[in-house]
Amino acid sequence: MNCDSCKREDSWLEIIGSHFICKKCVQKHPIMGRVYNTHIDTFHFLLRKLKPKDYEEFLKITRKQIEDLVNLRKIGIKLPTTNVVRLE
């Protein structure tokens, strides 16, 4: 089958809303891409809970929405903090 985003032929596609999406396109989302690579069951859990309607809505999922459902540190995914101030 073909990916609905990049039109590439792939034998394993993820169903995100109404689209079939390949692994490369899933990894375009920085956080969900990491979850997909390390914990596929957690990735499917997040998709079920967040219910994105299509691929564009999937890309708009925020870090706060993900952290409200799953403790990323507990499953071993470390993300850089956004409140770091660099002193010069």
C-alpha positions, 0 to 999 in steps of 0.5 A: 500500500502507499503512504497517504503523506509521501506516496511511498510504497510500504508494507507496514502502515499505521492508521492515523485517523483516516490516513495510512501513514508510513514509519518515516512520516510518523517520525516527523512528529518529534515526540510521537516518533520517539514513542513509536520507535521505543514503545509501539504499544504506548504509541497505539494507546496515545492514538486511541486516547487522542483520536486525531482525525487525520495526519495534519491533526496528528502533527499538531499534538502537543507535548502537554497532551502527551504528558497528560496521558503518559509519563514519558520519563517512566518509560525511558524517553528523555526530552529536553526541557523548554525552560532552560536559560543559558547565561552568557 
